[in-house]
Amino acid sequence: MVILCWQRFTAPAAESILRAMNADDTGISKQQLGMILLVGGIVGFCAILSVDIMDVGREGGIGPAQTLALIAMALVVVVGLTLLPLGDAPA
């Protein structure tokens, strides 16, 4: 089966694949990356807080590990907000 597939792979097929790979696809933009980081940071922040809210019977509140995670998620949100105004420049 592998030999049959290899025999069908010709030079024109390789050229068309390489042309498709070299197209003007710039990937993800800074604005899109900022939006992803912003949404991910907000969801992460809410998820960390919900762990403390859902576990009502536990004493102690938010501990040091949760505090560090909340700070990290807040930094992700800030980085996402700074990337939003940069527009369509490739990331």
C-alpha positions as a printed NumPy array, in Angstrom:
array([[  0.   ,   0.   ,   0.   ],
       [  2.81 ,   2.405,   0.877],
       [  4.535,   1.662,  -2.41 ],
       [  1.356,   2.386,  -4.368],
       [  0.912,   5.728,  -2.604],
       [  4.553,   6.604,  -3.187],
       [  4.272,   5.876,  -6.894],
       [  1.377,   8.34 ,  -7.228],
       [  3.423,  11.113,  -5.628],
       [  4.923,  12.916,  -8.61 ],
       [  6.885,  16.122,  -9.096],
       [  3.812,  18.195, -10.072],
       [  2.066,  17.008,  -6.916],
       [  5.084,  18.043,  -4.852],
       [  5.151,  21.468,  -6.527],
       [  1.484,  22.069,  -5.771],
       [  2.009,  21.078,  -2.135],
       [  5.004,  23.393,  -1.823],
       [  3.076,  26.261,  -3.453],
       [  0.276,  25.775,  -0.943],
       [  2.776,  25.751,   1.923],
       [  4.443,  28.946,   0.696],
       [  1.187,  30.876,   0.272],
       [  0.736,  34.236,   1.957],
       [ -0.643,  32.689,   5.124],
       [  0.59 ,  34.963,   7.89 ],
       [ -0.798,  32.801,  10.676],
       [ -2.293,  34.339,  13.769],
       [ -2.326,  38.103,  14.209],
       [ -1.42 ,  39.983,  17.375],
       [ -5.028,  41.025,  17.793],
       [ -6.208,  37.42 ,  17.601],
       [ -3.504,  36.317,  20.055],
       [ -4.53 ,  39.128,  22.397],
       [ -8.156,  38.019,  22.247],
       [ -7.184,  34.407,  22.962],
       [ -5.055,  35.462,  25.938],
       [ -7.752,  37.811,  27.211],
       [-10.498,  35.18 ,  27.103],
       [ -8.18 ,  32.48 ,  28.478],
       [ -7.082,  34.695,  31.36 ],
       [-10.633,  35.642,  32.287],
       [-11.809,  32.017,  32.125],
       [ -8.8  ,  30.893,  34.177],
       [ -9.34 ,  33.623,  36.768],
       [-13.009,  32.677,  37.121],
       [-12.143,  28.971,  37.314],
       [ -9.645,  29.562,  40.12 ],
       [-12.152,  31.633,  42.06 ],
       [-14.898,  29.069,  41.485],
       [-12.743,  26.374,  43.092],
       [-12.841,  28.375,  46.317],
       [-16.544,  29.179,  45.987],
       [-17.624,  25.599,  45.205],
       [-15.622,  24.154,  48.104],
       [-17.723,  25.954,  50.725],
       [-17.116,  23.552,  53.62 ],
       [-13.348,  24.024,  53.599],
       [-11.765,  26.486,  55.993],
       [ -8.946,  28.822,  55.05 ],
       [-10.09 ,  30.737,  51.985],
       [ -7.682,  31.509,  49.157],
       [ -4.217,  30.145,  49.837],
       [ -0.804,  31.136,  48.482],
       [ -0.975,  28.823,  45.455],
       [ -4.361,  30.215,  44.438],
       [ -3.071,  33.747,  44.948],
       [ -0.132,  33.108,  42.622],
       [ -2.449,  31.526,  40.052],
       [ -4.818,  34.52 ,  40.243],
       [ -1.89 ,  36.907,  39.752],
       [ -0.691,  34.852,  36.768],
       [ -4.147,  34.921,  35.185],
       [ -4.384,  38.675,  35.774],
       [ -1.012,  39.1  ,  34.013],
       [ -2.282,  37.005,  31.08 ],
       [ -5.305,  39.307,  30.83 ],
       [ -3.052,  42.397,  30.892],
       [ -0.798,  40.979,  28.156],
       [ -3.891,  40.121,  26.095],
       [ -5.196,  43.672,  26.503],
       [ -1.873,  45.14 ,  25.363],
       [ -1.894,  43.011,  22.201],
       [ -5.42 ,  43.999,  21.117],
       [ -4.616,  47.466,  19.691],
       [ -1.689,  46.166,  17.598],
       [ -4.043,  45.016,  14.844],
       [ -3.297,  42.581,  12.047],
       [  0.491,  42.444,  12.437],
       [  1.686,  38.824,  12.528],
       [  2.401,  37.54 ,  16.022]])
